[in-house]
Amino acid sequence: MKKAFATLFAAAVITSTVFTVGCSTETSHEEKTSPTLTGGQKHEETTTYKNPDGSTTIDHSKSVSHD
């Protein structure tokens, strides 16, 4: 009986955490591609998210292809 109660309690905690935290909302997205000096291309991508707690997260990635 204790094991069943502990399992139900853990499931309730995990479920409430998921619903409380929620999901981030994408507020902006920008992509930029430019040539490099060696003939390749540089690709930059920036995405801004608004988090449920009101904070902002910025995700920035770069990649360079050498043709």
Beta strands, then each sheet from edge to edge (+ up, - down):
strand 1: 25-35
strand 2: 41-50
strand 3: 56-65
sheet 1: 1+ 2- 3+
end
